[in-house]
Amino acid sequence: MTFNLLGKVRIPMEVKELILQAEDIHKATELISSKLNKPVIIENKNFELISYSSTSDNFDQTQQKTILSKKCPIFILDRLKKEGIVTRLEEQADPIRVNPMEDLGFQQRVVIAANHLGHTMGYVWVQESDQLLEEDEMEFLQEITPHIGKLIYDQFMRVNAKEGRKEELLWQLLHHEYTSESQFRHDASLAKLQIPDRFSVVVFSVTAPQYKYMLDDLANTVERFRKTRHLYYLKTEFQIIMMIEGRPSDRFSSRDIARDLIDEVKFATGEEHFYNFLIGVGKEYTKLYYMRKSFLEALEVIETANFVGPRPETMPREFSKLGLYRYLAALYEKNSSEDYYSEDLLTLIKNDTRKQTELLFTLEAYLANNGKGKQTAKELFIHPNTLNYRIKQIQEMTNIDFTDFNMKAYLYTELLLLNNVESYYERYKKAIQK
């Protein structure tokens, strides 16, 4: 990298030529990153990860989650749509500077659409961190992104071909490369790919890069499992994606088989290491067109788990049971103001802190058990009379009405955020100190 007389960065012509001559998108990514001296991520048009600069070790929290889950987190996409960034990417060819979102672990960056054959193939993201890109560097991005668009296109055309025609067909189905189910069935027949009558997609993703070695043991467990159950699986750097076939006339059988598989993996892995996996189970479908939908549902479960950092076994692994957890990121975004908190919950937190009581924990358990006293007392290992005394204390201190369903749903959601999102809890701690 050189500088002109005005001190501006000048990208050497030979670097641009190397990128324009590159036939491998990962090599192009590394070249872009090394010359800009910044972390780079390339995503497809669905904001799914294609490549990232492996030499960079200072990715922000959002980019780390994107690398692990292979997809831009939903709560980040929601913010980008809300701020009009997604729309601008569809309408303009020049780079867009995206302001930091500190509450979401998103540092300032530049993004530009990579187009080919008149269509958007994907996006190039450059994390700026402490130093902004110069004008020459922005022009450099504009000059090389058409080639990046072509590389994305070429990769889709040969995705996973080395793993065999069956795997290639499944990848294309997961990424909606097929618009005709009849054409897919024809190609699947030629490749001797058995088409399930009902299926669910299950995704295992490691919680951090240092655990990716566990995917080899997971693959061995899956291989043993598939001797008695029919499934296909695809392996990526940080994930194993499974298409589990259910019994033709047995509704929800693929879901039940997925549960059996998860139990077997837990037994084979050991409970301590098992929680290094995030697991998502998409809904069961009977039409191939919906295989991608089941896949995205499984990914949404994993993204939600990544967002909340759940305690073991507390968050559902099945999309159909995700419930309120599905909306936590959106609610967090809605309540992102530092001045927002529940006066009732704040009162209970202050009391618990001052008197070493457990009223907040009791309230959470009571709401989770839908107000069932015996069940709540058993879960908390306390006498029913002790529970009744605590509930009476809560009612005396707050305006909580346990007959009001809307209030109970609201409070339970707030408690989920408090217990699972550290920055949300910190907001309440600040409010206590006021």
N, C-alpha and C positions, 0 to 999 in steps of 0.2 A: 504494500500500500504506500503510495507516495503523496506528496502535497504540492500544490501549485503555489505561486507567489503570494496569493491572498490567504494561504493557510488552509484552503479547502482540500478535502480528500479527493484524490483522483484515482479511480479504479483502473489498474493497468489493463490495456486492451487484451493482453494474452490471457488474463483471468476470464474475461467475458467469453473469449473464444473457446477456452477449455470447457466452460459451462455449456455453451451452445453446441459443442461437439459431444458432450456427455450423452451416453445412451442409457445410463443407470441413474435413476432419480435419487438414490442414496448418495452417490458420488457427487451429484450436482448440489445436494443439500449441504454436504460437508464443504464443498468449495465456496458456496455462498456464505456459510457461517465463518469459515476461516478468514475470508477476505473482509467481511464486515466486522469480524471479531465479536459476534453476538450470537446468542442461541437462536436457532431457526427451526420452525415446525412447518410441515406441509400437510394440508388436509385435503380431502376430496370435496366435492360439491355438497355432500351431506355432513360436512364438518367431522368426518371420521379420519383418524390419523393414517397417513401414508408413510411419512418419513420424518426423522428429526436428527439434529446434529449430535452425534454421539460424543464428540470431543468437548461439548459444553457441559459444565457441571454446575451452572448457576441458573437453572430453570426455576421460574417462580412456582408457587403452589398450583396454580391453574394448569400450567404446562406439565407439571409432574403428574397431575391427575389425568390429563389428556393422554400422556404416554402410557400410563398404567391401564386405563380403561379403553384405550384406542379410540376415544371419541371426546369431543369438546363437552365439558359438563353442561347439563341442561340449564342450570341456574345462570351460567355465563351466557349461553345462547339467548336466554330470555332477556338478559340485560342488554345484549348487543342488538336484539330486535327492538327493544323498547327505546334505545337511543338512536335507532335508524341506521346503524352500521351495516346490517345485513342488506337492507334496501339499497344503500349507497354502493355496496359491493356489486350488486346486480346491475347498477346503472352507470358506473364510471370505471375507467381502466387505470387511473393513476392511483398511487398508494394513499392509504387513509391512516392517519395517526389516531390511535385509540387511547383515550385517557386512562390512567390507572384506576382500578377499583380495589382500593386497599382492604376493604372489609371482606372481599372475596379472594384475596391473595393473587390479584391480577395486576401485574406491573405494566407500565406504559409500553406500547408496542406499535409497530406499523404492520398493516395487512394490505395485500394486493391480490386481486383476482387473477388466476391463471387461466387464460382462455385458449381454446383450440377449435378449429372448424366452426367458429361463430358461436360457440357455447362455453359456459363456465365449467371448467373441469375440476377446479379446486382453488385453494387459497394458500398463499405464502405468508407466514407470520414471522416477524423479526422482533424479538424482545429488546427494547432499547435500554432498559434499566437506568444507569446513571449518565448515559451520554446519548444524545439524539443523533439520528442519521443526518448526514449532510445532504445538501441538494444534489450533489453528484451521485451520492449513493442511492438516493430516491430514483434518479434517472436510470441508474444501473438496474434497479429492480424492475422498472418498466421495460427495459430492453431484454431482460432474460426470462421474464415470466411467460411469454408465448411459448418458449421452448419447454418450460416446466409444465405448461398445459398439455403439450404433446407427450411428454414423458408420463404424465398421469394417465392419459388416454392409452398409451402403449402398454402401461402396466396392467390396466384393466383388461386389455385384450389377451394378455398372457398370464393373468394372475393364477398362481399356484399350479401352472401346467406341469411343473416338474414333479408334483405330488400325484399326478394321474388325472385322467379325464373326469372321474367321479368327483374328486375334490374340487376341480375347476368348476364343474357344473354347480356344485353346492355353493361355492363362493359367489358365482354369478347370481344365483337365486337369492342369496342373502343380501346382495347389493342391487337387486332389481335390474340386473342386466337383461333379464328375460321379460318381454312384454306379452308373450303368448304362452299360456300353459301347455297347449297342444305341442308347440315347438319344443318346449322343455322336455315333455314326456317322450317325444320322438328321439331327442338327443340322449336322454337318460336310458332309453331302451338300447340304443347303439352302444352305450358305455356300460351296459348291464348294471345300471344303478337302480336298485329296488325303490319304488316310490311308495311311501307310507300312506295309509288311509287316514290316519290321525297321528298327530305329532306335537311335541313341544320342544322348544330350543332352551338348552341349559348352558350357562356360561360360568366357568370358574376363572377368576382373575386373582392374581397375587396382590397382596396389599402394598408391597414395596418391591423395587427391582432386585434386592438382595435375596428374595425368596423364589426367584424364577426357576432355580434348580429343582424346586418341588414339583414343577410341571412334568418332569420326566417320571417321577414316581406316580403322579396322578395318571399319566398316560398308561402306565403299566396296570394300575387298578382298573381303568376303563377297559383295557384290553381283556382283562379277566372277566369283567362284568358283561361284556358284549358276547361272551360265549353262551350265555343263557338269555340275553336280551338283545334285541336288534337296535343298533344305533350306529350313526356315523359321527366321527369327530374330526375337527380341524384344529391345528395347533399354531398359535402365533407366539411372539416373543414373551408375552406376559399372560396369555389366556389359552384356555382350551374351550372350544365351542362344540357343543354336542346337539345333534338332532335325534331325539329319542322317539322311537316309533311305539305307538300305543296299539292295543288290541282292537281290531276293526270295529267290533260291535260293543266295546266296553268304554263308555264315555268316561273321560278323565283318567283313563288307564296310563297314558303317557306321563301325567303328573304324578301318579302313584309310583311308577317306575323311577321317575326322577328322584322322589323321596328315598326310595330304596338305595339308589346310587349314592346319594348324599350321605346316608347312614353308613354305607360300606366304605366310602372315602374317609369318613370321620374315624371309623374303626381302624382302617389301614394306616392312616396318618398319625393317629394319636391326638387327643383333644387339644393339647398345648399347641401343636403345629397346625392343627386343622383351622384355627382362627387366623392363620396367615392367608387364607383364601376369602375372597368376597364371592358370593354365589348368587346368581339370578336365574329364576325359572320363568320363562314366558308362558303365556296361556296356551291351552291346547286348541289346535285348529285342524280342519279336515280338507282345506284347500291349499295347494302349494303357493298360491299367490300371497298367502298370509304367513309364509315362513319368515320373511323379513320382519313382519310385524312382531312375531313371537321373539325373534332375535333382538329387536330394538326394545321390547318390553323387558327382556332379561338384562340388557345393558342399563336400562333405566333403574332397575333394582340396584345394580352395582353402583351406579352413579349416586343414587340416593344414599347408599351405605357409605360411600366415599365422603359425602357431604356431612352426614351426621356423625360418623365415627361411632357406630352403635356398640353398646355393650353386648357381649356374646349372647346369642339366642333371643335377644329382645326384639329385633327388627325382622319382619317376615322376609323370606327369601323368594316367595312366589309373588309375581306381579298382581295376581288376582286378589291377594290378601294385603297388598301394600297399604291400602286405606289412606289415612291422614298423612302417613310418611311421604306419600307421593307429592304432597303439596307443601312440605316443609321448606324447601328452597324458595318457592314463590312467596310463602308467608314471611320467611326471613327477609326477603327483598322488600316486601311491603312494610315490614316493621323495622327497617334498617336505620331509622332515625335514632340517635342516641338518647333522645328524650322519651322514647316510647317504652313503656313497661306496664304491667298489671299492678295496680295499687294493692289488690288483694294478695297476690303472690308476694309482693314486696313486703307486706306486713308480716306474712308467715315466715319469710326468710329472716327478717329482723328478729322475730321472736325466737326462731330456732338458734340463731347466732348468739343472742343474748342469754337465753335460758337453757341452751343445749337440749332442746326438744326435737321431735321428728315429725312436726305437723305437715311440712311440705311433702315429705316422703310418704306419709300416711295418705294425704290427699291424692297423690299420684296413683297409689295402689287402689284406693277406693274408687277413683274414676275409671281406672283400667278394668276393674272387676264390675263395672256398671252398677255401683252402689250396693253390691251384695255383701252384707256384713260378715257372715260366717266365712265366706270364701276369702275376703280381704284379711280377716283376723288370722286365718290359717296361713296365708301367704306371708304375713308379717310376724308370725310366731308370737302373737299376743292374745290375750283373753278378749272375747267379744265385748265385755264391759269396758275394757281399756280402749278398744276401738271407739265405742260409743262416746266415751269421755273426750277423746281427741276430736271426734267430729263435732261435738258440742262446742269445744274450744274454738275450732275453726269458724263455726257459724257466729260465735259471739265476737270474734275479732274482725270478721270480714263481712262483705255484702253478698257472699256466695249463697245462691239459692239452688239447692240440690234437686229441686223439682223442675228447674228450667234447663231443658235439653241444650239449647243454644249456648248457654253459659258454661255448661259442663264440657261441651265439645271445644269451646274456645279455650277454657282453662287447660284441658288435656293437651291441646296443641301447643300452648305456651310452655307446658311442662316438658313436652318432648324436645322443644328447642332449647330450653334451659339445661336439660340433662345431657344433650347430645352435641350441642354447638357451643364450643368454649367461648367464642367472642360474644355470644348472646348472654351467657352467664356473667361475663365480665361487665356487660352493660348494667345488669342488676346490681352487681357489687359496687359500681360507681354510684348508682342511685342511692344505695344504703349510706354511703359516705357523705351525701349532700346534707 
